[in-house]
């Protein structure tokens, strides 16, 4: 097939690579603009751009798609059989959606209609889902509301973080995309409308969302900690110092402890949480220090036993 690919982050790279490996003619790659990264603000290309250049594919980085006649004309001239969109970060206007013979195919990191939006992988863990997956769909003018083409389920393990699940789903997404493109070409796939029930929205992650509220159930907080690892991470403040929490476990609270109380038992660091639960700190990083395990944290006496963390 003649393909235009639209994508930006790491999640989209295996899909682009699979299209090339499957022998499709990727005529152009659309991606977001280069951005300054890190403390030194070094101008850095998106991962998809780097991959496209490796294959010698033309890279286009428009500031906008909507009301952009030059881009519209360019896509019409390419006349792609299909436009594949994977975490591009822009909404496609209807004028572009109408161009390809087989439509615009999106690879989404959840089992739609659950977790529509920009951060489905992390929110599937935060929400305590046991199963997630990848969906390919025909794009329409809504946000992840198009007809479903194929789905692939992936179990969420108790040890999964946002990072590990991301790695799994980007590989499975490439496999599913390969199957979907072949099915469209062969006429063996029938698009199915998304069910009206079971939809929710996975908003873009922000650092502010990662602040831990110890009035909540520790099991919910563990899901948040796992889902927000490696970014934006979860944290709490004590004496105006921030403590980033990388991993933790949840358990039933034993004994008489106040809400938010920090205490040490059997060599483990605990924080008393809501609904008679407790968080067991496994990996933590106080601002100005290195990441450490529970034992090093206790020995460092960063927080006094029985102090309250608000």
C-alpha positions in Angstrom: 0.0 0.0 0.0 0.9 3.6 -0.5 1.1 5.0 3.1 1.4 8.4 4.8 2.4 7.9 8.5 1.7 10.4 11.2 3.2 10.0 14.6 5.6 11.5 17.1 6.8 9.7 20.3 8.5 6.3 20.9 5.2 4.6 21.0 4.8 5.2 17.3 8.2 4.0 16.2 7.6 0.2 16.0 4.5 0.8 13.9 6.5 2.9 11.4 9.2 0.2 11.3 6.6 -2.6 10.8 5.1 -0.8 7.8 8.5 -0.6 6.2 9.3 -4.2 7.0 5.9 -5.3 5.6 6.9 -3.8 2.2 4.5 -0.9 2.2 5.5 2.3 0.4 5.7 5.0 3.1 5.6 8.1 1.0 6.0 10.7 3.8 6.1 10.9 7.6 4.3 13.7 9.4 5.5 14.5 13.0 5.6 17.3 15.5 8.2 20.0 15.4 11.7 19.6 17.0 11.6 20.8 20.6 14.2 21.9 23.2 14.9 19.1 25.7 16.7 19.0 29.0 18.2 21.7 31.2 20.4 22.9 28.3 17.3 23.1 26.0 19.0 21.2 23.2 16.8 21.2 20.1 15.8 17.5 19.7 13.9 15.7 16.9 10.9 13.5 17.7 11.8 9.7 17.7 9.5 9.2 14.7 11.5 11.8 12.7 14.8 10.0 13.5 13.4 6.7 12.4 12.0 8.1 9.2 15.3 9.7 8.3 17.0 6.4 8.9 14.8 4.8 6.2 15.2 7.8 3.9 11.6 8.8 4.1 10.5 12.4 3.6 9.7 14.1 6.9 7.1 16.9 7.2 6.6 18.9 10.4 3.7 21.4 9.9 2.8 23.7 12.7 -0.9 22.9 12.0 -3.0 20.8 9.8 -6.3 22.6 10.0 -6.7 25.5 7.5 -3.4 24.7 5.8 -4.1 24.5 2.1 -0.4 23.6 1.3 -0.5 20.5 3.5 -3.9 19.5 2.1 -2.7 19.8 -1.5 0.5 17.8 -0.6 -1.5 14.9 0.8 -3.9 15.0 -2.2 -0.9 14.8 -4.6 0.6 11.8 -2.7 -2.9 10.2 -2.9 -2.2 7.6 -0.2 -4.2 4.4 0.1 -4.2 4.8 3.8 -3.0 7.3 6.4 -1.7 5.6 9.6 -1.8 7.8 12.7 -0.1 6.7 15.9 0.2 9.2 18.8 0.7 12.1 16.4 -0.7 14.7 18.8 -2.9 16.6 16.4 -6.5 16.2 15.3 -7.0 15.5 11.6 -9.5 17.8 9.9 -12.3 16.1 7.9 -10.7 17.3 4.6 -7.8 15.0 5.3 -9.9 12.2 6.7 -11.7 11.9 3.3 -8.5 11.5 1.1 -7.3 7.9 1.6 -9.0 5.0 -0.2 -9.0 3.0 3.0 -9.4 5.9 5.4 -7.2 7.0 8.3 -6.3 4.2 10.6 -5.3 5.0 14.2 -3.5 2.7 16.6 -4.7 3.4 20.2 -3.2 2.0 23.4 -6.4 0.8 25.1 -9.5 -1.3 24.5 -11.8 1.3 23.1 -14.1 2.9 24.1 -12.4 2.6 27.5 -9.6 5.2 28.0 -10.1 7.5 25.0 -7.6 10.4 25.1 -3.9 11.1 25.2 -2.7 8.9 28.1 -4.6 5.6 28.0 -1.7 3.3 29.0 -1.0 5.1 32.3 -4.6 5.5 33.2 -5.4 1.8 32.7 -3.0 1.1 35.6 -4.2 4.1 37.7 -7.8 2.9 37.3 -6.9 -0.6 38.5 -7.8 -2.4 35.2 -6.7 -6.0 34.9 -6.7 -6.1 31.1 -5.9 -3.5 28.5 -4.7 -3.8 24.9 -4.5 -2.1 21.6 -7.3 -1.0 19.2 -7.1 -0.1 15.5 -9.9 2.1 14.3 -11.0 4.2 11.4 -10.7 7.8 12.4 -13.6 10.3 12.4 -13.8 13.9 13.6 -14.2 12.9 17.3 -11.4 12.0 19.8 -10.9 8.2 19.5 -14.6 7.7 18.6 -14.2 6.0 15.2 -15.3 2.5 14.1 -13.2 -0.3 15.5 -11.2 -2.4 13.1 -9.3 -4.9 15.3 -8.4 -5.3 19.0 -5.7 -7.2 20.8 -5.9 -7.8 24.6 -2.9 -7.6 26.9 -3.1 -8.5 30.7 -1.9 -5.9 33.2 0.5 -7.6 35.6 0.7 -6.5 39.3 4.3 -5.6 38.6 3.6 -3.4 35.5 4.3 0.3 35.5 3.4 2.9 33.0 6.8 2.3 31.4 6.7 -1.5 31.2 3.1 -1.5 29.9 4.1 1.2 27.3 6.9 -1.1 26.1 4.5 -4.1 25.7 1.7 -2.2 23.9 3.9 -0.4 21.4 5.2 -3.8 20.2 1.7 -5.3 20.2 0.4 -2.2 18.4 2.8 -2.8 15.5 1.6 -6.4 15.2 -2.0 -5.3 15.2 -1.4 -2.6 12.7 0.2 -5.1 10.3 -2.8 -7.4 10.6 -5.2 -4.5 10.1 -3.6 -3.1 7.0 -3.5 -6.6 5.5 -7.2 -7.1 6.4 -8.2 -3.8 4.8 -6.3 -4.5 1.6 -7.9 -8.0 1.4 -11.4 -6.8 2.3 -11.6 -9.2 5.3 -12.2 -6.5 8.0 -15.6 -5.1 8.8 -15.5 -1.9 10.8 -17.7 -2.0 14.0 -19.1 1.0 15.8 -17.9 1.6 19.3 -20.4 0.7 22.0 -22.1 3.6 23.7 -21.4 2.2 27.2 -18.1 1.8 28.9 -16.4 4.9 27.5 -14.2 7.2 29.6 -11.5 9.7 28.9 -7.8 9.5 29.8 -6.5 13.1 30.1 -3.0 14.2 29.5 -0.7 13.7 32.4 0.6 16.6 34.4 3.1 16.7 37.3 0.4 18.1 39.6 -1.6 14.9 39.2 1.2 13.0 40.9 0.8 14.4 44.4 -0.1 11.6 46.8 -3.2 12.1 49.0 -2.9 9.9 52.0 -6.6 10.2 52.9 -7.1 7.8 50.0 -6.9 4.0 50.0 -3.3 2.8 49.8 -4.2 0.3 47.1 -5.4 3.2 44.9 -2.2 5.1 45.6 -0.1 2.1 44.6 -1.9 2.1 41.2 -1.2 5.8 40.8 2.5 5.2 41.7 2.8 2.4 39.2 0.9 4.2 36.5 2.9 7.4 36.8 6.3 5.7 36.7 8.5 6.7 34.9 6.7 10.0 34.3 5.5 12.2 35.8 6.1 10.3 39.0 4.3 10.6 42.3 5.4 12.6 45.3 4.6 14.1 48.6 5.9 17.0 50.7 7.3 16.9 54.2 8.7 20.0 55.8 8.6 21.8 52.4 10.8 19.1 50.9 9.5 17.0 48.0 9.9 13.2 48.1 9.4 11.3 44.8 8.0 7.8 45.2 9.0 5.3 42.6 7.5 2.1 43.9 5.4 1.0 46.9 3.1 -1.7 48.1 -0.2 -1.5 49.9 -1.4 -3.5 52.9 -4.0 -3.4 55.6 -3.2 -1.0 58.5 -2.4 -2.8 61.7 -2.3 -1.0 65.1 -3.4 2.5 66.0 -1.9 5.0 63.6 -3.1 8.5 62.6 -3.9 9.3 59.0 -0.6 10.3 57.2 1.6 9.0 60.0 5.0 7.8 59.0 6.2 4.7 61.0 8.8 2.0 60.8 8.1 -1.7 61.5 10.2 -4.8 60.7 12.7 -2.7 58.7 10.0 -1.2 56.4 8.8 2.4 56.0 5.0 2.8 56.2 2.6 5.7 55.8 -0.9 5.3 57.2 -3.6 5.9 54.6 -7.3 6.1 54.3 -9.8 3.2 54.8 -7.4 1.5 57.3 -4.7 0.8 54.8 -1.0 1.6 54.7 1.6 2.3 52.0 4.9 0.5 52.2 7.6 2.6 50.6 10.0 0.6 48.4 11.9 3.2 46.3 12.0 6.9 47.1 14.0 10.0 46.2 14.1 13.0 48.5 14.9 16.2 46.6 18.6 16.8 46.6 19.4 13.1 47.2 19.7 9.9 45.2 16.9 7.3 44.7 17.1 4.8 47.6 15.4 1.8 48.9 13.3 1.6 52.1 16.3 0.6 54.3 18.5 3.5 53.2 15.5 5.9 53.6 14.9 4.8 57.1 18.6 5.0 58.0 18.8 8.5 56.5 16.2 9.7 59.0 14.6 12.0 56.5 11.3 11.7 58.3 10.9 11.0 62.1 9.0 8.0 63.3 5.4 8.9 64.0 5.6 12.2 62.3 2.5 13.2 60.2 2.8 13.9 56.5 0.1 16.3 55.4 
